[in-house]
Amino acid sequence: MSNPPNKNFFEDFLEDYFAECEEHLAVIRRELLTLESWINQSQIERSHLNELFRCFHSIKGLSGMVGVGLAEELAHQMESYLRVLRDQKIALSSEGFDALIAGTKLLEQVITCHRTQAPPPDITDISTQLRAVIPNENVENPLSGLVTPVEFKLKPQEQETFNIAINNGETLWHFVFSPSTQLSEQGIRVNTIREHLQTFGQLIYTAPRMSEGNKILFDFILATTLPEIPFPETEQPGLTWQLYLKGRKPETADQETTPPKEDHTIPPPPPLPLPPSPLPPLSPSPLPLSPSSNVVRVDLPKLDDLMRMVGDLVMSRARLEDHFKSITSYLPSPQIRALQEINLMLERQLRDLRQGVMQVRLVPIGEIFARMQFVVRDLVRASEKQVTLEMSGQETEIDKFVVERMLDPLLHLVRNAVSHGIESPQERLEAGKPPQGTLKLRATTSGETVVIEIEDDGRGVDVETVIERVTTQTQLTETRSFVSLLENKYGEAGKPDQYNMMALLDILCSAGFSTKNEVDLVSGRGVGMSIVKNTVQELGGFLSLDTHKGQGTRFTIQLPLTLAITDALIISVSQQTFAIPQAAVLEVLEVSTSQIISFEKNEIVSYRNTVLPVIRLASIFPLSATYPQSDPALCSLEPSSLMMIVVGSGENTVALVVDRVTGLREIVVTPLTDPFVQVTGIAGATELGDRRVVLILDVGALVRLATFG
């Protein structure tokens, strides 16, 4: 008997296990929602069933390899149901589909609990549901006396599959894979072997063990209808195999069946072969790799380190450019031109490198959108509402870190849209709307910004109800947001849909504020919108609201494509230098001082048929006053003019008064993580080529400061 596997052995494979399970679950979620249209149909598109079967089978095998027994058992039960569907023994029922949905969620929870080392959930109920929808054929096992070798301790579901394969006349092969660093560098790993073997038949058993020489080996038992394995052993480095057991041909009705004898006359399989040392490739043709082998999984911290190194190169090139400018007056023109060409070439190559590293970190936002489909489905089934979810732009890519952070905010907005926004069918009919509401999720890319929209055609936000709610909460009645809402600055009295949307959004995002009277599983606690607002701000984005009573609500989220390296506008204010992310800059203007108007102790300026708040950075930060009060020598404009930079997005737009615009630079963003070093209006810092440390302005915070103080 072989030695038990080393407990620390599995740790090397767990991250790959979690990553691969995440990919399979993403495919399962997508295919399940496609499968819903086939409920109670006589036939189902086999491609969907095959894809689901493959994913659950892979999760089952992977879970068995790393010892996640609950996930293995649950995946096997769902695989069994899909098998009878695929064999067209039964039709897909509503109960069966619900069991698949619930089982998928529970399977994801089991894997997550194993990753976080939390107590696993109970799968008894879902197991009962799955058994209830699988027909009980009560097939007697003619090989009940089969003695499996002691080396393989088959689990009940594996034993069942084992017996079915033998009864169907399939041949069983035993494979042993001996992993090594050399094979890993060639892309030949245990997952590659497993996926390749699955193309020949069904893997019944997969598990690691330790050889007598304390070497890690992987055992595979493959059931196949092929008489021989169609590849020579010399082309499979690290892999050996032999015939394990030949199945019995199914007996016809005319044949007389004989029950198995009690003395177990079936001989046991031959002893397990010990594979040799890692085999050198004897043929230029290695193991045929599956398409998934073209994908290399990289830990996110490694990509962070790579991005940091690219950032160091960006700063080094900036220093080189500054030194180059300082020596141009001492060099002849031909040498200067040569250096300029080299500098420009280096800049292009470095920008390409930066874009390449950024692309590696980007993932489709459709990963989040797919989860929202399950959320909407559950909320609709728990209520009497009818909701259609429309999605577009799932292929839009965004930084992996941003995607993970935005999962909860989008979850809250979608839940609010279904719970608060969209009315019941009766209410919609009375309002002259179709009984079925519509929820839209859209994602688009604009430059280095990703725009996400969540829009519903429901009842909209009732501003009068919001005002009534705020009056009962003392901590909100004295805020500038509430005062602005009451004064209705930008709308006419009696038209709630023209209230100041920014003031309304600020109140809705206040911690503890909710428009619901009762707390339920979905809403009512007053924390959801606060989480949305804080997360978007922490990611350097903008959140805006557009709502009309009786027509619907649209939330728009604008996020930077990546957070590490960006282009920025370098400005000067009262001898201090700041950086503004280029994605937040709309326009640079020269305006006359006479165009600035004082309004209720604030300054505003007319801009493209609208009015913008004016922010003097010298007044917000502890700086000397901005020109014209400061030294005229510091300003590039005449005393009667001011330089303004319009920043923000949509309604979240302000005009910043600056002294000088130095130019556009590629900067490395260093966030301010110390909780004791937090300054309103400052998002982080960067280092310029001359080694000066420059503060990066938080445009979102400046907009809120100008609007609400």
C-alpha positions in Angstrom: 0.0 0.0 0.0 1.3 3.4 -0.8 2.0 6.1 1.7 -0.7 8.7 2.4 -0.2 12.0 0.7 1.6 14.7 2.5 -0.9 17.2 4.1 1.2 20.1 2.8 1.1 18.8 -0.7 -2.4 20.1 -1.4 -1.4 23.7 -0.6 0.6 23.9 -3.8 -2.5 23.1 -5.9 -5.2 25.0 -4.0 -4.8 28.3 -5.7 -5.0 26.6 -9.1 -8.0 24.7 -7.8 -9.8 27.8 -6.7 -9.0 29.7 -10.0 -10.2 26.8 -12.2 -13.3 26.3 -10.2 -14.1 30.0 -10.6 -13.8 29.7 -14.3 -16.0 26.6 -14.4 -18.6 28.3 -12.2 -18.7 31.3 -14.5 -19.5 29.0 -17.4 -22.1 27.2 -15.4 -23.9 30.4 -14.5 -24.0 31.5 -18.1 -25.2 28.1 -19.4 -27.8 27.6 -16.7 -29.6 30.8 -17.6 -29.6 29.7 -21.2 -31.0 26.3 -20.1 -34.0 28.0 -18.5 -35.7 28.4 -21.8 -35.7 24.6 -22.3 -37.9 23.8 -19.2 -40.6 21.2 -20.0 -39.3 20.8 -23.6 -39.0 17.3 -25.1 -35.4 18.0 -26.2 -32.6 20.2 -25.0 -29.8 21.7 -27.0 -27.0 19.1 -26.3 -24.3 21.7 -26.5 -25.6 23.4 -23.3 -25.9 20.1 -21.5 -22.4 19.0 -22.6 -20.9 22.2 -21.4 -22.6 22.0 -18.0 -21.7 18.3 -17.7 -18.1 19.0 -18.5 -17.8 21.8 -15.9 -19.5 19.9 -13.1 -17.4 16.8 -13.9 -14.2 18.9 -13.8 -15.1 20.5 -10.5 -15.9 17.0 -9.1 -12.5 15.7 -10.2 -10.6 18.7 -9.0 -12.4 18.7 -5.6 -11.6 15.0 -5.2 -7.9 15.7 -5.9 -7.6 18.4 -3.2 -9.9 16.8 -0.7 -12.9 19.1 -0.8 -15.4 16.2 -0.3 -18.6 18.3 -0.1 -17.9 20.0 -3.4 -17.1 16.7 -5.0 -20.3 15.1 -3.7 -22.5 18.0 -4.7 -20.9 18.3 -8.2 -21.4 14.5 -8.7 -25.1 14.8 -7.8 -25.7 17.6 -10.3 -23.6 15.7 -12.9 -25.9 12.7 -12.4 -29.0 14.8 -13.0 -27.4 16.3 -16.2 -26.6 12.8 -17.3 -30.2 11.6 -17.3 -31.2 14.9 -19.1 -28.5 14.3 -21.7 -29.6 10.7 -22.2 -33.2 12.1 -22.7 -34.6 9.9 -20.0 -36.5 12.8 -18.5 -37.4 16.4 -19.5 -36.0 19.4 -17.6 -38.6 20.3 -15.0 -39.0 23.6 -13.1 -38.1 21.7 -9.9 -35.0 20.3 -11.5 -33.9 23.7 -12.8 -34.4 25.2 -9.4 -32.3 22.4 -7.9 -29.5 23.1 -10.4 -29.6 26.9 -9.6 -29.6 26.3 -5.8 -26.9 23.6 -6.2 -24.7 25.9 -8.1 -24.9 28.6 -5.4 -24.3 26.1 -2.7 -21.3 24.6 -4.6 -19.8 28.1 -4.9 -20.4 28.6 -1.2 -18.7 25.3 -0.3 -15.6 26.2 -2.3 -15.5 29.7 -0.8 -15.8 28.3 2.7 -12.9 26.0 2.0 -10.9 28.9 0.7 -11.6 31.1 3.8 -11.5 28.1 6.2 -15.0 28.9 7.3 -17.5 26.2 8.4 -19.1 24.6 5.3 -22.8 24.8 4.6 -25.2 21.9 4.9 -25.9 20.2 1.5 -28.5 17.8 2.8 -31.6 19.7 1.5 -30.2 20.3 -2.0 -29.1 16.6 -2.1 -32.6 15.6 -1.3 -34.0 17.9 -4.1 -31.6 16.5 -6.6 -32.4 12.9 -5.7 -36.1 13.7 -6.0 -35.7 14.8 -9.7 -33.5 11.9 -10.7 -35.5 8.8 -11.7 -34.8 5.8 -9.4 -34.0 3.0 -11.8 -33.0 0.5 -9.1 -30.6 -1.2 -11.4 -29.2 -4.3 -9.7 -25.4 -4.5 -9.7 -24.3 -7.8 -11.3 -20.8 -7.2 -10.1 -21.6 -6.7 -6.5 -18.9 -9.1 -5.7 -16.2 -7.1 -7.5 -13.2 -6.6 -5.3 -11.5 -3.3 -5.9 -7.8 -3.1 -5.1 -6.8 -1.8 -1.7 -4.8 1.0 -3.4 -8.0 2.7 -4.5 -10.6 3.4 -1.9 -13.5 4.4 -4.1 -16.1 6.6 -2.7 -19.8 5.6 -3.1 -20.4 7.7 -6.2 -17.1 6.5 -7.7 -18.0 2.9 -7.0 -21.4 3.5 -8.7 -19.8 5.0 -11.8 -17.2 2.2 -11.7 -19.9 -0.5 -11.7 -21.9 1.2 -14.5 -18.9 1.4 -16.7 -18.1 -2.3 -16.2 -21.8 -3.2 -16.8 -21.7 -1.2 -20.1 -18.7 -3.2 -21.3 -16.2 -0.3 -21.1 -12.5 -0.9 -20.6 -10.8 0.6 -17.5 -7.2 1.9 -17.8 -4.9 2.9 -14.9 -2.7 5.9 -15.5 0.1 7.2 -13.3 1.5 10.7 -13.8 4.8 11.8 -12.2 4.9 15.6 -12.2 8.2 17.4 -12.4 9.5 21.0 -12.8 10.7 20.1 -16.3 7.3 19.0 -17.4 5.6 22.0 -15.7 7.8 24.3 -17.8 6.6 22.5 -20.9 3.0 23.2 -19.9 2.4 19.5 -18.9 0.7 19.6 -15.5 -1.7 17.3 -13.7 -4.7 19.4 -14.9 -3.4 19.1 -18.5 -3.2 15.4 -18.2 -6.7 15.2 -16.6 -8.3 17.3 -19.3 -6.6 15.3 -22.1 -7.6 11.9 -20.7 -11.2 13.1 -20.5 -11.2 13.3 -24.3 -11.0 9.5 -24.4 -13.7 8.7 -21.9 -14.8 9.2 -18.3 -12.4 9.7 -15.4 -13.7 7.6 -12.5 -11.0 8.2 -10.0 -8.3 10.9 -9.6 -6.1 11.3 -6.6 -2.6 12.0 -5.5 -0.4 9.7 -3.4 3.2 9.4 -2.2 5.5 6.7 -3.6 7.9 4.7 -1.6 10.6 7.1 -2.6 8.5 10.0 -1.2 7.7 11.2 -4.6 4.3 12.7 -5.5 2.3 10.6 -8.0 -1.2 11.0 -9.5 -3.5 8.0 -10.2 -6.2 8.1 -12.8 -8.8 5.4 -13.6 -10.3 6.0 -17.1 -13.4 4.2 -18.4 -13.5 4.2 -22.2 -15.1 2.3 -25.1 -11.8 2.5 -27.0 -10.0 -0.9 -27.2 -6.6 0.8 -27.1 -5.3 4.2 -26.0 -4.5 5.9 -29.3 -1.1 7.3 -28.5 2.4 5.8 -28.0 3.9 5.8 -24.6 7.1 7.4 -25.8 5.2 10.6 -26.6 3.8 11.0 -23.1 6.7 12.1 -20.8 5.9 11.5 -17.1 2.9 9.3 -17.8 2.6 5.5 -17.7 -0.4 3.3 -18.0 -1.7 -0.3 -18.2 -4.9 -2.1 -18.7 -6.8 -2.1 -15.4 -10.0 -4.2 -16.1 -12.1 -5.1 -19.1 -15.8 -4.7 -18.7 -18.5 -7.3 -19.4 -20.5 -6.9 -22.6 -24.2 -6.2 -21.8 -26.2 -9.4 -22.0 -29.1 -9.7 -24.4 -32.5 -10.8 -23.4 -31.9 -14.3 -24.8 -28.9 -14.9 -22.7 -29.2 -16.5 -19.3 -27.8 -14.4 -16.5 -26.0 -16.0 -13.6 -25.8 -14.2 -10.3 -22.3 -13.6 -9.0 -20.8 -16.2 -6.8 -20.1 -15.5 -3.2 -16.4 -16.5 -3.4 -15.5 -13.4 -5.6 -14.2 -15.4 -8.6 -13.3 -12.2 -10.5 -9.6 -11.9 -10.1 -8.3 -8.6 -8.9 -6.4 -6.3 -11.3 -2.7 -6.5 -11.5 -0.6 -4.6 -9.0 -0.1 -0.9 -9.5 2.9 -0.1 -11.6 5.4 2.3 -10.2 6.3 4.9 -12.8 9.9 5.5 -13.7 11.8 8.6 -13.0 10.5 11.6 -15.0 10.9 10.5 -18.6 12.8 12.6 -21.0 10.9 13.5 -24.1 11.8 10.8 -26.7 9.8 12.4 -29.4 9.5 16.0 -30.6 5.7 15.6 -30.3 4.8 16.2 -26.6 1.4 15.5 -25.1 -1.3 17.2 -27.1 -2.4 20.1 -25.0 -6.0 21.1 -24.6 -7.0 24.7 -25.5 -7.0 25.7 -21.8 -3.2 25.0 -21.6 -2.7 28.2 -23.6 -3.8 30.1 -20.6 -1.3 30.8 -17.8 -2.7 31.7 -14.4 -0.7 34.4 -12.6 -1.3 35.5 -9.0 -2.6 39.1 -8.8 0.3 40.1 -6.4 2.8 39.2 -9.1 1.0 41.5 -11.5 1.0 44.2 -8.8 4.8 43.7 -8.6 5.1 43.9 -12.3 3.1 47.1 -12.5 5.2 48.5 -9.7 8.4 47.8 -11.7 6.8 49.5 -14.8 6.1 52.5 -12.5 9.7 52.6 -11.5 10.7 52.7 -15.2 8.2 55.5 -15.8 9.8 57.6 -13.0 13.3 56.8 -14.3 12.4 57.9 -17.8 11.0 61.1 -16.4 14.2 61.8 -14.6 16.2 61.0 -17.8 14.0 63.5 -19.8 14.6 66.2 -17.2 18.3 65.7 -17.3 18.2 65.7 -21.1 16.4 69.1 -21.1 19.1 70.5 -18.8 22.0 69.6 -21.1 20.5 70.5 -24.5 22.1 74.0 -24.4 25.6 72.4 -24.1 25.3 70.0 -27.0 25.5 70.4 -30.8 22.2 70.2 -32.7 23.0 66.7 -34.3 23.6 65.2 -30.9 20.5 66.8 -29.5 18.4 65.4 -32.4 19.8 61.9 -31.8 19.0 62.0 -28.1 15.5 63.3 -28.8 14.9 60.4 -31.1 16.2 57.9 -28.5 14.1 59.6 -25.8 10.9 59.5 -28.0 11.5 55.8 -28.9 12.0 55.0 -25.2 8.8 56.8 -24.4 6.8 54.8 -27.0 8.3 51.5 -25.9 7.6 52.2 -22.3 4.0 53.2 -23.0 3.5 50.0 -25.0 4.9 48.1 -22.0 2.6 49.9 -19.7 -0.4 49.1 -21.9 0.6 45.5 -22.2 0.9 45.0 -18.4 -2.5 46.8 -17.9 -4.1 44.5 -20.5 -3.0 41.5 -18.5 -4.8 42.8 -15.5 -8.1 43.5 -17.3 -11.0 41.1 -17.1 -14.5 41.4 -18.7 -17.1 43.1 -16.5 -19.5 40.4 -17.7 -18.2 38.3 -14.8 -20.2 40.6 -12.5 -23.2 41.0 -14.9 -23.6 37.2 -15.0 -24.0 37.1 -11.2 -26.6 39.8 -11.4 -28.8 37.6 -13.5 -29.1 35.1 -10.6 -29.8 37.9 -8.2 -32.6 39.3 -10.3 -34.1 35.9 -10.8 -34.1 35.2 -7.1 -35.7 38.5 -6.2 -38.4 38.1 -8.9 -39.3 34.6 -7.7 -39.5 35.9 -4.1 -42.0 38.6 -5.1 -44.9 39.1 -7.5 -42.9 41.3 -9.8 -42.1 40.7 -13.4 -38.6 41.9 -14.4 -36.6 41.5 -17.6 -32.9 42.1 -17.3 -31.2 43.5 -20.4 -27.4 43.6 -20.5 -24.9 45.1 -22.9 -21.2 45.7 -23.0 -20.3 42.5 -21.0 -17.1 42.4 -23.0 -16.0 45.7 -21.6 -12.7 45.2 -19.7 -11.6 46.7 -16.4 -8.9 46.1 -13.8 -9.4 42.8 -11.9 -9.1 44.7 -8.6 -11.8 47.1 -9.6 -14.1 44.3 -10.7 -13.8 42.6 -7.3 -14.4 45.8 -5.4 -17.5 46.7 -7.5 -19.3 43.4 -7.0 -21.1 44.5 -3.8 -22.0 48.0 -5.0 -23.6 46.6 -8.2 -25.4 44.0 -6.1 -26.9 46.7 -3.9 -28.0 48.8 -6.9 -29.6 45.9 -8.7 -31.4 44.8 -5.5 -32.6 48.4 -5.0 -33.9 48.6 -8.5 -36.0 45.4 -8.2 -37.0 46.0 -4.5 -37.6 49.8 -4.5 -37.8 50.9 -8.2 -39.9 48.5 -10.3 -43.5 48.3 -9.3 -45.8 45.2 -9.1 -47.7 44.3 -12.3 -50.9 45.7 -10.9 -49.3 49.1 -10.1 -47.6 49.2 -13.5 -50.9 48.6 -15.3 -52.6 51.3 -13.3 -49.8 53.7 -14.3 -50.2 52.8 -18.0 -47.1 50.7 -18.2 -46.6 47.1 -19.3 -46.8 44.6 -16.5 -43.2 43.6 -17.0 -40.5 46.0 -15.8 -37.1 46.4 -17.4 -33.8 46.6 -15.7 -30.8 47.5 -17.9 -27.1 47.0 -17.2 -24.7 48.7 -19.6 -21.0 49.0 -19.7 -18.9 51.1 -22.1 -15.4 52.4 -22.3 -14.5 56.1 -22.9 -10.8 56.7 -23.1 -9.3 55.4 -19.8 -12.7 55.4 -18.1 -15.3 52.7 -17.8 -18.9 53.8 -17.6 -21.5 51.5 -15.9 -25.2 52.3 -16.0 -27.9 50.7 -13.9 -31.3 51.8 -15.2 -34.9 50.8 -14.4 -38.3 51.9 -15.7 -39.9 51.9 -12.3 -41.5 54.4 -10.1 -38.4 56.7 -9.7 -37.4 58.4 -6.5 -40.2 60.3 -4.7 -38.4 63.4 -3.5 -41.2 64.4 -1.2 -40.9 61.1 0.6 -37.2 61.6 0.9 -37.7 65.0 2.4 -40.3 63.7 4.8 -37.9 60.9 5.9 -35.0 63.3 6.4 -37.1 65.5 8.7 -37.3 62.6 11.1 -33.5 62.3 11.3 -31.8 65.2 13.0 -28.3 64.4 11.8 -29.4 65.0 8.2 -31.7 68.0 8.5 -28.8 70.4 9.0 -26.7 69.2 6.0 -26.2 71.4 2.9 -27.6 68.5 0.8 -31.0 68.7 2.6 -31.0 72.5 2.5 -30.3 72.4 -1.3 -33.0 69.9 -1.8 -35.6 72.1 0.0 -34.5 75.2 -1.8 -34.8 73.4 -5.1 -32.0 75.4 -6.6 -32.0 74.0 -10.1 -35.7 73.3 -10.5 -39.1 74.9 -10.4 -41.4 74.4 -7.4 -43.7 71.5 -7.7 -41.5 69.6 -10.1 -39.7 67.0 -8.0 -37.9 65.6 -11.1 -36.0 68.8 -11.4 -34.5 68.8 -7.9 -30.8 69.0 -7.5 -29.8 65.4 -8.3 -26.5 65.7 -6.5 -28.2 66.8 -3.3 -30.7 64.0 -3.7 -27.9 61.4 -4.3 -25.9 62.7 -1.3 -28.9 62.1 1.0 -29.7 58.7 -0.5 -26.1 57.7 0.2 -26.1 58.8 3.8 -25.4 56.1 6.2 -28.5 54.9 8.0 -31.0 56.5 5.5 -33.6 54.3 3.9 -37.0 55.0 2.3 -38.4 51.6 3.5 -40.4 51.3 6.6 -39.5 47.7 7.3 -36.2 45.8 7.2 -36.1 42.6 5.1 -33.5 40.4 3.6 -33.0 42.8 0.6 -33.1 46.3 2.0 -34.2 48.7 4.7 -31.1 49.0 6.8 -29.7 52.2 5.1 -26.2 50.8 4.4 -26.4 49.7 0.8 -26.1 53.1 -0.9 -23.5 54.2 1.5 -21.4 51.2 0.5 -21.9 52.1 -3.2 -20.8 55.7 -2.6 -17.8 54.9 -0.5 -16.5 52.2 -2.8 -16.8 54.4 -5.9 -15.0 57.2 -4.2 -12.2 54.9 -3.0 -11.7 53.8 -6.6 -11.4 57.3 -7.8 -14.7 57.3 -9.6 -17.9 59.3 -9.9 -21.4 58.3 -9.0 -24.4 60.2 -10.5 -28.2 59.9 -10.4 -30.9 60.7 -12.8 -34.5 60.0 -11.6 -38.0 61.0 -12.6 -41.0 60.2 -10.6 -43.1 57.6 -12.4 -40.6 57.1 -15.2 -37.6 55.4 -13.6 -34.1 55.8 -12.2 -30.6 55.6 -13.7 -27.3 55.4 -11.7 -24.1 56.1 -13.6 -20.8 55.0 -12.3 -17.5 56.2 -13.9 -14.4 54.4 -12.9 -10.7 54.6 -14.0 -9.6 51.7 -16.2 -6.7 51.1 -13.9 -5.4 52.6 -10.7 -1.6 52.3 -10.8 -0.3 54.4 -13.7 -2.1 57.2 -15.5 -1.6 60.4 -17.5 -2.0 63.5 -15.5 -2.1 67.3 -16.0 0.6 69.0 -14.0 -0.5 72.4 -12.6 0.9 75.1 -10.3 -1.0 77.1 -7.7 0.8 79.6 -5.5 4.2 78.0 -6.1 2.8 74.6 -5.3 2.5 71.8 -7.9 -0.4 69.4 -8.2 -1.4 66.6 -10.6 -4.9 66.1 -12.0 -5.8 62.7 -13.6 -6.3 63.4 -17.3 -9.4 61.3 -17.4 -11.1 63.8 -15.1 -10.1 66.9 -17.2 -12.7 68.2 -19.6 -11.2 71.5 -20.8 -8.6 74.2 -20.0 -10.0 77.7 -20.3 -8.9 81.3 -20.0 -11.7 83.4 -18.6 -12.0 87.1 -17.6 -12.3 87.8 -13.9 -15.5 89.7 -14.7 -17.2 86.4 -15.8 -17.0 85.1 -12.2 -20.1 85.9 -10.2 -20.6 85.7 -6.5 -23.7 83.8 -5.5 -24.6 83.1 -1.8 -21.0 83.3 -0.6 -19.9 81.1 -3.5 -18.4 81.8 -6.9 -19.9 80.5 -10.1 -19.0 80.9 -13.8 -21.0 80.4 -17.0 -19.8 77.4 -19.1 -21.5 76.1 -22.2 -25.1 77.0 -21.3 -24.7 75.9 -17.7 -23.3 77.2 -14.5 -20.3 75.7 -12.7 -19.1 76.2 -9.1 -15.6 77.8 -9.0 -13.0 76.4 -6.7 -9.9 78.3 -5.8 -7.4 75.7 -4.7 -5.4 78.3 -2.8 -8.4 78.8 -0.5 -9.1 75.1 0.1 -5.5 74.1 0.9 -3.2 76.1 3.2 -1.6 78.1 0.4 -1.1 81.8 -0.3 -3.9 83.3 -2.3 -4.2 82.5 -6.0 -3.4 85.2 -8.5 -4.3 88.1 -8.9 -3.5 88.5 -5.3 -0.3 86.5 -5.6 2.9 87.5 -7.4 2.1 88.3 -11.0 5.4 86.8 -12.1 4.0 83.4 -11.2 1.1 83.7 -13.6 1.2 83.2 -17.3 -2.0 85.3 -17.9 -2.8 89.0 -17.7 -4.1 90.3 -14.4 -7.6 90.6 -15.8 -7.7 86.9 -16.8 -7.7 83.6 -14.9 -6.8 80.1 -16.0 -9.5 77.5 -15.2 -9.6 73.8 -15.6 -13.0 72.2 -16.0 -12.9 68.8 -14.2 -15.5 66.1 -13.4 -18.2 64.4 -15.4 -21.8 65.4 -16.3 -23.5 67.2 -13.4 -20.4 66.5 -11.2 -18.4 69.2 -12.8 -16.5 72.2 -11.3 -14.0 74.8 -12.5 -10.6 74.9 -10.7 -8.6 78.2 -10.7 -4.9 77.6 -11.3 -1.9 79.7 -12.0 -0.1 77.7 -14.6 -0.4 74.4 -16.6 3.0 72.8 -16.8 2.1 70.0 -19.1 1.0 66.4 -19.4 3.0 63.7 -17.6 2.7 59.9 -17.1 2.6 59.4 -13.4 2.7 56.6 -10.9 -0.1 56.8 -8.4 0.8 56.2 -4.7 -2.3 56.3 -2.6 -2.4 57.8 0.9 -3.0 54.7 3.0 -2.2 56.1 6.5 -5.5 56.9 8.2 -3.8 59.8 10.1 -2.7 61.4 6.8 -6.1 62.0 5.1 -6.7 65.4 3.4 -9.9 66.2 1.7 -9.3 66.8 -2.0 -6.1 64.8 -2.1 -6.1 61.3 -3.6 -2.5 60.4 -3.4 1.0 61.4 -4.5 3.5 60.9 -7.2 7.2 61.7 -8.0 8.2 63.8 -11.0 11.4 63.4 -12.9 13.1 66.1 -10.9 12.4 64.0 -7.7 9.7 66.4 -6.5 6.8 64.8 -4.7 3.5 66.1 -6.1 0.1 65.7 -4.6 -2.7 64.2 -6.8 -6.0 66.0 -6.6 -9.2 64.0 -5.8 -11.6 65.5 -8.3 -14.6 63.7 -6.9 -13.9 65.1 -3.4 -13.5 68.6 -4.8 -16.8 68.4 -6.6 -18.5 67.3 -3.3 -16.7 70.1 -1.5 -17.9 72.7 -3.9 -21.5 71.4 -3.9 -22.1 70.7 -0.2 -19.1 72.2 1.7 
